[in-house]
Amino acid sequence: MIAYTDRKRNPITKDEENFPIAFSLLVYHNFDQIEQLFMSIYRRQNFYCFHVDASSHSAFKRKIAQLAKCFPNNVVVDSQPVDVKYGTISILEAEFRCMTSLIKDLNLYLTTDPPLFQQEWKYSINLTGEELPLFTNLELVEVLRKLRGANVLDGPEYINSLQWFPKTLPRGLSKFKSSAHFVLSFEAVTFLVNDPTQVVSELFEAFSPHNFPEEAIIAILQYNWQVGFPGGRKRETNAKTILGPEYINSLQWFPKTLPRGLSKFKSSAHFVLSFEAVTFLVNDPTQVVSELFEAFSPHNFPEEAIIAILQYNWQVWRTNSTGSKYGWKIMVEDQICVPVEKFDTISAYLEYDHYHFSQTNQLGDTCL
């Protein structure tokens, strides 16, 4: 079925043939869902690595192995799986296992006689077994080609202090974090696997006793310019504003103070709200919505503030069972903007990143 879908329903274009993509999938259970994901992203010119959690059920492991056997030329199952534990270094260890397999197996394919593939893949995208793509392969290719070797990390943040970070980093590196999802160039993955300067090993050692290194190590390499990470960028650590949700220390069109001592945030005037959140806004069980309306009524652009203030002030909904159950807590540290907005698409990230860096001249030679 997968091969039929690839050949008949979505014919491969020349652009796709010339721009292979690698996918690493960290999977644990629910084979049917993983099969659906694989059917959606499979193309014969791409490369795929499955890391099956060491603690997965034996029947699940067999099914993944059988699936991989159907595609011996471009699908591999990691032979030394890691027992992945949430929030530990084991997540990155599993990611690196697949990165190594994608590099090693590609070299093997390129050196066969005749070679099974004519060129290396261009970008690697890491996935779990519980996702489905929003883009076709061709759409991904069109977006990734515009990166011209730059990497994409989700929601980069400068961290001044955070409990789960080491107090100091090797080589005096600045602290950054992102999510555990990233799009990395072939050169960046090669750098991580080969570790020519040993900086990757030093960061692994520094983060091994700490939580959530998968949200930090890649971001630290990406935004510390001096490391020489391929596709990395210089990110200033004193930036005060960014697009998306922002912590606002002072803004002319904001009230001087907010009801109940709430912190000031703003976003765009567009949002996607759950049923429970809309119910909270309409019923206003604690009267906080009414108080914010009253506070902003003489001011401009309340549509960019009131929802964001409710969303990111943890106390508004944490202490009230009928409150906005799906809000986020944003840390306000040293007046540094700490965004937690998740970009829905790679193109949305590109739009944000291109604007921010073009305004500050920090993009370097990877400018779009």
C-alpha positions, -999 to +999 in steps of 0.1 A: +000+000+000+028+024+008+046+018-024+013+021-044+006+055-027+041+067-035+039+057-071+003+064-081-013+090-059+017+113-053+041+110-082+076+121-073+088+153-089+123+161-101+127+186-073+119+159-047+143+134-064+171+160-061+164+169-025+162+137-004+152+141+033+161+119+062+136+111+090+144+097+124+115+083+143+117+075+181+089+050+186+076+030+216+041+016+209+010+018+188+022+002+155-010+011+136-005+048+141+032+046+133+023+027+101+000+056+091+027+081+098+052+061+077+027+058+048+023+096+049+060+105+047+076+076+027+093+084-006+118+061-023+145+088-024+143+096+013+160+079+042+143+066+074+156+054+108+135+038+135+147+038+170+125+013+189+126+019+226+145-009+244+116-013+268+090-018+240+070-050+238+087-077+217+057-080+194+059-043+186+097-046+179+089-075+154+064-054+136+088-025+131+115-049+119+091-065+094+081-031+081+117-021+076+124-053+057+099-042+030+122-012+023+157-025+026+174+002+006+163+033+027+148+022+060+169+011+089+161+000+125+187+010+150+205-021+162+215-008+197+183+008+211+183+029+243+158+026+271+144+061+268+132+079+299+113+112+298+134+143+304+167+125+305+198+123+284+185+090+270+163+109+245+193+126+229+212+093+230+184+077+210+183+107+186+221+104+181+218+066+175+195+073+145+217+102+133+247+079+133+227+052+114+215+077+088+251+089+082+267+054+082+241+037+060+241+066+036+279+062+031+273+025+025+246+031-001+268+056-019+298+032-022+279+002-036+286-008-072+264+005-087+255+030-059+219+026-046+217+064-042+234+092-062+235+119-035+234+125+003+202+136+019+199+173+026+180+177+059+170+155+088+137+158+106+131+141+140+097+127+148+079+106+173+054+079+166+025+101+175+026+127+148+011+132+114+025+156+087+007+188+077+028+191+045+033+169+015+069+159+007+071+184-021+060+212+002+087+202+027+113+203-001+101+237-012+105+251+023+137+233+032+155+245+000+149+281+011+169+274+043+201+271+022+219+251+049+204+269+080+188+248+107+154+252+123+147+249+160+113+254+176+109+284+198+146+294+206+150+311+240+179+327+258+180+314+294+196+335+321+189+311+348+170+278+350+170+252+377+175+222+354+205+238+336+240+233+348+253+264+366+280+269+340+285+255+306+317+242+290+339+269+272+317+297+286+289+290+262+257+310+266+225+291+277+197+285+252+168+261+250+142+251+224+119+222+221+130+186+214+121+190+177+145+202+152+153+203+114+191+199+109+212+200+077+233+171+066+264+190+077+250+197+111+242+161+117+276+151+105+291+176+130+270+161+159+280+125+150+317+131+143+321+158+171+354+172+156+360+197+184+346+175+213+322+202+223+292+178+218+308+153+242+315+181+267+278+192+266+266+156+270+288+152+301+276+186+315+239+178+310+239+141+319+228+145+355+202+172+345+167+171+332+156+179+296+190+180+278+171+173+246+157+209+248+191+225+254+222+209+238+212+214+202+200+250+209+233+258+227+253+246+197+230+264+173+231+298+188+267+300+201+283+313+170+318+305+181+312+268+182+311+266+144+280+244+142+270+242+105+238+261+099+240+278+133+233+315+139+243+342+163+216+349+188+221+380+210+214+373+247+200+408+255+171+409+230+141+425+245+113+418+220+104+390+196+074+382+176+047+360+191+039+360+228+060+385+247+066+396+282+061+434+283+079+454+310+066+487+297+045+497+267+028+530+261-005+516+252-007+493+282-023+503+315+004+512+340-008+484+363-030+454+357-057+440+380-046+415+406-009+422+399-010+403+367+021+403+345+019+421+311+020+400+279+010+406+243+006+385+212-011+389+179-049+393+175-052+357+162-056+327+185-070+292+186-089+285+219-103+253+234-140+249+242-131+252+279-111+284+274-140+300+254-164+289+282-141+306+307-141+339+287-179+339+283-189+329+318-160+348+335-164+329+368-138+349+387-146+383+371-110+386+359-121+390+323-144+419+332-116+436+352-092+434+322-119+448+299-124+477+322-086+483+325-080+482+288-112+501+276-094+535+273-063+519+257-054+508+222-050+472+209-066+453+238-072+424+213-034+419+214-032+418+252-062+405+271-061+369+258-023+367+261-025+380+297-050+353+306-031+327+288+003+333+304-005+343+339-004+309+355-024+319+386-055+329+366-064+293+358-042+271+381-063+279+412-097+277+395-110+244+382-131+262+356-103+283+343-082+281+312-069+246+317-045+248+287-026+280+294+012+282+297+035+296+323+061+320+309+091+327+331+099+364+335+136+366+342+156+398+341+131+413+316+141+388+290+113+377+267+108+339+271+084+327+244+067+293+245+047+297+213+050+266+191+052+274+154+027+254+136+047+252+104+083+255+093+072+284+070+058+302+100+092+299+118+110+311+087+087+342+085+094+349+122+131+342+120+137+361+088+119+392+101+137+392+135+172+387+122+168+410+092+158+438+116+188+432+138+214+422+111+222+390+130+214+364+104+249+363+088+255+345+055+225+322+058+200+350+052+170+339+032 
